[in-house]
Amino acid sequence: MNDNKEAKSMKDLATEIANLIKVLQEQTKPVTYLPHDLEYFTIQEVAGVLNCSQNTVRSILKEYEIKIFQYKGIIRVRKTHLEKFLNKHTI
C-alpha cells in the first residue's frame, strides 16, 4: 500500500512540475511580432545623417527626449522617431 501512495505522490509531483514549467514557458515567450517599419540606427549612423558629432547626437536625444532603445552599452534610435524629429525641426 505504501508503494501505491509513493507512486501517486510521485505522479502528483511530476504533474505539478509539468504545470510549473508550462507557466514559466508562457511567461517567457519571445516577442513574435515587430512593426513592419522597425529599423534602428546607431548613434554613429545618426551622426552621419545629421552631419554632426556623436556627442551632439547624444545631446539632441537627451534635450528633445527622443525615445531610444538602450541595453547595457547598446543605444539605437528608431528610424520613425528620427524622421519625426527631422520633420518637426526642418525649416
Secondary structure, DSSP 4 states (H G I P E B T S, - for coil): -HHHHHHHHHHHHHHHHHHHHHHHHHHTPPP----TT--EE-HHHHHHHHTS-HHHHHHHHHHTT--EEEETTEEEEEHHHHHHHHHHT--
